[in-house]
Amino acid sequence: MHHLDARSKIILLLVYSISIFFIDSWEGMFAAAALFVGALLLSRLPWGPVFKVALPVYVIAVFTVLANAFLFKYGSFAFRLEGLDRGFFFAVRILLLVWASLILCYTSTSTQLTDALASFMAPLRRWKVPVDDVAMVFSIALRFIPVTADEYLRIRDAQWSRGAPLSDGPILARLRAHTSILIPLFVGLFRRADTLAMAMDARCYGLPGIMRTRLVEHAFGGKEIAITVLGSACCIALAVLW
């Protein structure tokens, strides 16, 4: 998985993401989850950090379940069993999409992602589109996902050790306590962005009239084609059968 061409992994993630939206049964969702588990096993990534990084997404998943399970109407609400089932279905779909994206981020370097995106958008150079700059922006955004999650966990543990009531007391008190995490988190992200901008500027990135070169040219060979076709066929089969 780590040595697979990034273009193949991006194509597989795109097909998997599209196919999972066509699945409308729990059987198909379990099959999609089995595909994700298979990819995770092939990547040989530690399960704990992968699932821990997606911690902020779990809040969205819980909100999705609650929003579908309860019907709010005219100042009252009612519990609906079919809404609970639909909420869990949507939550699992969101989690699978995020977890699959994390496999791509953890098994590909930022350079590989940049080269892959630039390769996909190469035909746009005819219309003077800054392909390399756009690819660099996308790759930095992808790589900052696990960085942001790690920074969140580090600040949360630091605030927890200082006695912040992150898991004690009423919900409003917990939300107010989380402001002690969000503020330093955003400050740290802006500091990282400023450091990255200065590093790119020091390396003369973005000078006009200079084409970017690659240290290693990756060839999309027969192995990548076979894996891409086989994986895409499995994802399409899920969408068609379920």
Phi, psi and chi 1 to 4 in degrees:
 res  aa     phi    psi   chi1   chi2   chi3   chi4
   1 MET       -  -39.9 -177.6   68.2   71.9      -
   2 HIS   -70.2  -31.0  -67.7  -92.9      -      -
   3 HIS   -91.7   -4.0  -62.9  -73.0      -      -
   4 LEU   -70.5  143.6 -175.2   64.2      -      -
   5 ASP   -59.1  136.0 -166.9  -76.3      -      -
   6 ALA   -62.3  -29.7      -      -      -      -
   7 ARG   -63.9  -38.8  -72.3  170.6  -69.8 -174.5
   8 SER   -65.4  -42.0  178.6      -      -      -
   9 LYS   -67.3  -36.7  -72.7 -176.1  -79.9 -170.0
  10 ILE   -66.5  -42.0  -68.4  174.7      -      -
  11 ILE   -62.9  -44.1  -66.8  173.3      -      -
  12 LEU   -64.3  -40.2  -70.4  175.0      -      -
  13 LEU   -65.1  -39.7  177.0   61.6      -      -
  14 LEU   -64.7  -46.3  178.4   61.8      -      -
  15 VAL   -65.0  -40.7  176.1      -      -      -
  16 TYR   -63.6  -42.3 -179.4   81.0      -      -
  17 SER   -65.7  -40.2  -58.1      -      -      -
  18 ILE   -70.0  -42.2  -65.2  175.1      -      -
  19 SER   -64.6  -35.5  -60.2      -      -      -
  20 ILE   -68.4  -21.5 -154.7  171.2      -      -
  21 PHE   -78.7  -16.6  -80.3   99.3      -      -
  22 PHE   -89.9   -9.1  -74.3   91.2      -      -
  23 ILE   -80.0  128.6  -62.9  174.8      -      -
  24 ASP  -128.7   23.4   55.8    1.5      -      -
  25 SER  -139.9  155.1   65.4      -      -      -
  26 TRP   -67.4  -30.1  -83.0  109.7      -      -
  27 GLU   -61.5  -45.3  -68.0   81.8    2.7      -
  28 GLY   -65.3  -37.0      -      -      -      -
  29 MET   -67.0  -37.9 -164.8   60.1   67.0      -
  30 PHE   -65.6  -37.0  -74.4  138.1      -      -
  31 ALA   -66.2  -40.2      -      -      -      -
  32 ALA   -64.0  -38.6      -      -      -      -
  33 ALA   -64.6  -36.1      -      -      -      -
  34 ALA   -64.7  -38.6      -      -      -      -
  35 LEU   -62.8  -41.0  -80.9 -178.7      -      -
  36 PHE   -64.0  -43.9  160.4   73.9      -      -
  37 VAL   -62.9  -39.2  172.0      -      -      -
  38 GLY   -61.9  -43.2      -      -      -      -
  39 ALA   -65.4  -37.1      -      -      -      -
  40 LEU   -66.6  -38.2 -174.0   58.8      -      -
  41 LEU   -66.9  -40.5  -68.6  175.0      -      -
  42 LEU   -65.8  -32.8  -71.0  174.7      -      -
  43 SER   -74.6  -19.5   66.1      -      -      -
  44 ARG    58.5   32.4  -62.7 -176.9  179.9 -179.9
  45 LEU   -83.0  147.6  -67.2  171.5      -      -
  46 PRO   -66.9  130.6   22.5  -31.4      -      -
  47 TRP   -66.8  -38.4  -70.1   42.5      -      -
  48 GLY   -57.5  -55.7      -      -      -      -
  49 PRO   -61.6  -34.1  -25.1   34.1      -      -
  50 VAL   -63.8  -46.2  173.0      -      -      -
  51 PHE   -76.1  -27.9  -67.1  115.9      -      -
  52 LYS   -73.4  -32.7 -172.6 -178.0  -64.8 -175.4
  53 VAL   -63.2  -32.8  161.5      -      -      -
  54 ALA   -83.7   19.8      -      -      -      -
  55 LEU   -56.8  -44.2 -174.2   61.6      -      -
  56 PRO   -61.8  -27.4  -23.4   34.5      -      -
  57 VAL   -70.9  -27.1 -175.0      -      -      -
  58 TYR   -62.8  -32.5  -59.5  150.2      -      -
  59 VAL   -63.6  -42.8  178.4      -      -      -
  60 ILE   -63.3  -39.2  -59.9  176.0      -      -
  61 ALA   -64.5  -43.1      -      -      -      -
  62 VAL   -63.7  -42.7  171.7      -      -      -
  63 PHE   -62.0  -37.5  177.3   78.0      -      -
  64 THR   -63.5  -42.1  -58.2      -      -      -
  65 VAL   -64.0  -46.6  173.1      -      -      -
  66 LEU   -66.7  -38.4  -64.1  177.6      -      -
  67 ALA   -65.9  -30.3      -      -      -      -
  68 ASN   -89.1  -26.3  -74.8  -86.7      -      -
  69 ALA   -77.5  -28.0      -      -      -      -
  70 PHE  -115.3  135.9  -67.1   94.2      -      -
  71 LEU  -103.3  115.1  175.0   63.1      -      -
  72 PHE   -97.2  122.7  -62.7   89.3      -      -
  73 LYS  -153.8  122.8 -171.6  175.4 -178.0 -179.7
  74 TYR    54.9   46.5  -58.5  114.9      -      -
  75 GLY    80.2    0.6      -      -      -      -
  76 SER  -127.3  166.7   61.7      -      -      -
  77 PHE  -140.1  155.7   65.2   92.1      -      -
  78 ALA  -137.9  144.8      -      -      -      -
  79 PHE   -85.6  136.0  175.6   77.9      -      -
  80 ARG  -125.8  124.1  -61.9  179.7  -59.2  169.4
  81 LEU   -67.4  -39.6 -171.4   59.6      -      -
  82 GLU   -67.3  -31.2   63.6  -83.7    7.3      -
  83 GLY   -68.3  -36.4      -      -      -      -
  84 LEU   -63.2  -43.0 -180.0   65.0      -      -
  85 ASP   -62.8  -43.4  179.1   76.7      -      -
  86 ARG   -66.1  -37.9 -175.5  172.0   61.9 -108.0
  87 GLY   -64.0  -43.5      -      -      -      -
  88 PHE   -63.5  -37.0  -87.1  111.6      -      -
  89 PHE   -63.4  -46.3 -172.4   84.1      -      -
  90 PHE   -66.6  -37.3  -67.7  156.3      -      -
  91 ALA   -64.4  -43.0      -      -      -      -
  92 VAL   -63.0  -38.4  171.0      -      -      -
  93 ARG   -62.0  -43.8  176.0 -176.9  -72.3  169.9
  94 ILE   -63.3  -44.3  -66.0  172.5      -      -
  95 LEU   -65.4  -40.3  -67.3  176.1      -      -
  96 LEU   -63.7  -39.1  -73.1  177.6      -      -
  97 LEU   -63.7  -43.0  -69.0  173.9      -      -
  98 VAL   -69.3  -45.5  173.6      -      -      -
  99 TRP   -61.7  -40.9  -71.1  -24.2      -      -
 100 ALA   -64.2  -37.7      -      -      -      -
 101 SER   -65.3  -35.0  -58.3      -      -      -
 102 LEU   -66.6  -34.4  -70.4  175.8      -      -
 103 ILE   -61.6  -42.3  -67.8 -179.6      -      -
 104 LEU   -61.6  -43.0  171.8   64.6      -      -
 105 CYS   -68.3  -38.0  -65.8      -      -      -
 106 TYR   -80.4  -22.2  -84.3  124.0      -      -
 107 THR  -102.8    4.3   58.5      -      -      -
 108 SER  -133.1  138.7  -54.3      -      -      -
 109 THR   -81.7  164.0   63.4      -      -      -
 110 SER   -63.4  -33.3   58.4      -      -      -
 111 THR   -65.2  -42.4  -57.2      -      -      -
 112 GLN   -64.3  -41.0  -68.4  172.2  -17.3      -
 113 LEU   -67.0  -39.3  -67.0  174.9      -      -
 114 THR   -63.0  -45.6  -58.2      -      -      -
 115 ASP   -64.1  -38.8  -65.7  -17.4      -      -
 116 ALA   -65.6  -46.6      -      -      -      -
 117 LEU   -65.5  -38.8  -67.9  172.7      -      -
 118 ALA   -64.4  -35.9      -      -      -      -
 119 SER   -65.9  -40.3  177.1      -      -      -
 120 PHE   -65.6  -36.5  -73.5  137.4      -      -
 121 MET   -96.4    9.4  -64.0 -174.3  -64.6      -
 122 ALA   -55.6  -38.8      -      -      -      -
 123 PRO   -61.1  -21.0  -25.0   35.1      -      -
 124 LEU   -73.6  -11.1  -62.3  178.1      -      -
 125 ARG   -62.2  -25.4  -72.9 -166.2  175.9   98.6
 126 ARG   -61.9  -28.8  -62.1  179.4 -179.8  178.3
 127 TRP  -100.5   23.8  -68.1  -83.5      -      -
 128 LYS    62.0   30.4  -53.3  -62.0 -177.8 -179.9
 129 VAL   -82.1  130.8  176.6      -      -      -
 130 PRO   -72.7   79.0   26.6  -33.8      -      -
 131 VAL   -61.2  -45.6  171.4      -      -      -
 132 ASP   -64.0  -38.3  -66.5  -34.8      -      -
 133 ASP   -68.1  -42.0  -64.5  -21.2      -      -
 134 VAL   -63.7  -42.4  174.4      -      -      -
 135 ALA   -64.0  -39.3      -      -      -      -
 136 MET   -63.8  -40.2  178.1   62.5   71.9      -
 137 VAL   -62.9  -44.9  169.9      -      -      -
 138 PHE   -63.3  -43.6  -83.8  114.2      -      -
 139 SER   -66.4  -38.5   65.9      -      -      -
 140 ILE   -65.1  -40.4  -69.3  174.9      -      -
 141 ALA   -62.3  -41.9      -      -      -      -
 142 LEU   -66.1  -43.8  -72.4  174.5      -      -
 143 ARG   -69.0  -23.8  -66.9  -57.7  -62.0  174.1
 144 PHE   -79.5  -10.5 -100.0   68.1      -      -
 145 ILE   -63.4  -57.4  -66.0  175.6      -      -
 146 PRO   -66.2  -31.1   21.4  -31.6      -      -
 147 VAL   -63.1  -43.4  169.9      -      -      -
 148 THR   -64.3  -40.8  -57.4      -      -      -
 149 ALA   -65.2  -42.5      -      -      -      -
 150 ASP   -63.8  -39.8  -68.3  -20.9      -      -
 151 GLU   -64.7  -39.2 -172.9   80.3    3.8      -
 152 TYR   -62.1  -45.8  170.0   82.1      -      -
 153 LEU   -64.8  -39.0  -65.6  175.8      -      -
 154 ARG   -64.7  -45.3 -175.1 -178.2   63.3   83.0
 155 ILE   -69.1  -37.9  -63.3  174.8      -      -
 156 ARG   -61.2  -44.8 -174.6 -157.4   62.8 -179.4
 157 ASP   -64.6  -37.4  -66.5  -19.8      -      -
 158 ALA   -65.5  -43.2      -      -      -      -
 159 GLN   -69.4  -34.6  -63.8  -65.2  -17.1      -
 160 TRP   -63.5  -41.5 -145.3  -28.3      -      -
 161 SER   -66.9  -21.2   65.1      -      -      -
 162 ARG   -90.4    4.5  -68.7  177.6  173.8   86.0
 163 GLY    90.1   18.1      -      -      -      -
 164 ALA   -68.0  131.9      -      -      -      -
 165 PRO   -77.6   67.2   30.0  -34.6      -      -
 166 LEU   -77.0  -24.0  -58.8  177.0      -      -
 167 SER  -128.9   10.7   59.4      -      -      -
 168 ASP  -120.2  151.0  -60.4  -34.0      -      -
 169 GLY    87.7 -175.4      -      -      -      -
 170 PRO   -67.8  168.2   23.2  -32.4      -      -
 171 ILE   -63.5  -40.9  -64.3  179.1      -      -
 172 LEU   -62.5  -37.8  -67.6  178.6      -      -
 173 ALA   -66.6  -37.0      -      -      -      -
 174 ARG   -66.8  -40.2  -62.3 -178.2 -171.3 -179.2
 175 LEU   -64.5  -41.2  -67.8  176.5      -      -
 176 ARG   -64.0  -36.1  -75.5 -165.9  -64.2  -92.1
 177 ALA   -67.0  -29.8      -      -      -      -
 178 HIS   -71.9  -13.9  -86.3   76.8      -      -
 179 THR   -65.0  -25.5   57.0      -      -      -
 180 SER   -71.1  -10.8   62.0      -      -      -
 181 ILE   -97.9  -43.0  -61.4  177.4      -      -
 182 LEU   -67.3  -41.0  -64.1  178.9      -      -
 183 ILE   -63.3  -53.5  -66.3  176.0      -      -
 184 PRO   -65.7  -25.4   19.6  -30.6      -      -
 185 LEU   -64.6  -47.9  175.6   63.0      -      -
 186 PHE   -66.1  -38.4  -80.5  107.5      -      -
 187 VAL   -62.7  -42.9  172.1      -      -      -
 188 GLY   -65.5  -37.9      -      -      -      -
 189 LEU   -66.5  -41.1  -68.9  177.5      -      -
 190 PHE   -65.4  -35.9  -81.0  113.0      -      -
 191 ARG   -66.1  -41.6 -174.8 -179.3  -64.2  113.2
 192 ARG   -63.3  -41.9  -73.9  177.0  179.3  -89.9
 193 ALA   -63.9  -39.4      -      -      -      -
 194 ASP   -66.7  -40.3 -173.0   56.5      -      -
 195 THR   -64.5  -41.2  -57.4      -      -      -
 196 LEU   -64.1  -41.0  178.2   60.6      -      -
 197 ALA   -64.2  -41.3      -      -      -      -
 198 MET   -67.0  -37.1  -71.3 -170.8  -65.1      -
 199 ALA   -65.8  -40.7      -      -      -      -
 200 MET   -68.1  -37.6  -65.2  174.4   67.1      -
 201 ASP   -67.7  -36.8 -175.2   63.9      -      -
 202 ALA   -66.9  -26.3      -      -      -      -
 203 ARG   -93.2   13.1  -69.6  166.1  174.1   79.9
 204 CYS    59.9   36.8  -60.0      -      -      -
 205 TYR   -71.9  135.8 -177.9   87.3      -      -
 206 GLY    89.5   13.9      -      -      -      -
 207 LEU   -66.2  136.6  -73.1  179.3      -      -
 208 PRO   -67.2  143.6   23.9  -32.8      -      -
 209 GLY    80.1    7.5      -      -      -      -
 210 ILE  -114.0  123.6  -62.7  178.9      -      -
 211 MET   -85.3  137.6  -65.3  -67.5  -62.8      -
 212 ARG   -75.6  140.2  -71.1 -179.7   54.3   81.4
 213 THR  -113.7  166.3   59.2      -      -      -
 214 ARG  -121.7  138.3  -62.2 -179.9  177.7   87.7
 215 LEU   -68.2  -39.6 -179.6   63.0      -      -
 216 VAL  -128.7  127.5  179.1      -      -      -
 217 GLU   -93.1  117.5  -67.8  -71.7  -15.9      -
 218 HIS   -90.3  127.8  -61.9  -79.2      -      -
 219 ALA   -95.5  135.3      -      -      -      -
 220 PHE   -86.1   89.7 -159.9   77.4      -      -
 221 GLY   -89.7 -168.1      -      -      -      -
 222 GLY   -65.4  -35.7      -      -      -      -
 223 LYS   -63.6  -44.5 -179.6 -175.6   69.9  174.0
 224 GLU   -64.7  -40.5  -75.2   77.4   11.2      -
 225 ILE   -63.2  -44.0  -65.8  175.8      -      -
 226 ALA   -64.5  -43.8      -      -      -      -
 227 ILE   -66.9  -39.7  -66.0  175.7      -      -
 228 THR   -65.4  -43.9  -56.8      -      -      -
 229 VAL   -66.3  -44.4  171.5      -      -      -
 230 LEU   -65.3  -46.0 -179.7   60.1      -      -
 231 GLY   -65.2  -40.1      -      -      -      -
 232 SER   -65.4  -37.5  -60.2      -      -      -
 233 ALA   -64.1  -39.5      -      -      -      -
 234 CYS   -65.1  -42.2  -67.5      -      -      -
 235 CYS   -66.2  -41.9  -65.1      -      -      -
 236 ILE   -66.1  -36.5  -65.9  173.5      -      -
 237 ALA   -63.1  -37.0      -      -      -      -
 238 LEU   -62.4  -44.7  -73.9  178.3      -      -
 239 ALA   -65.9  -34.6      -      -      -      -
 240 VAL   -78.9  -43.2  172.8      -      -      -
 241 LEU   -76.6  -32.8  -65.8  177.1      -      -
 242 TRP  -121.2      -  -73.6  -71.8      -      -
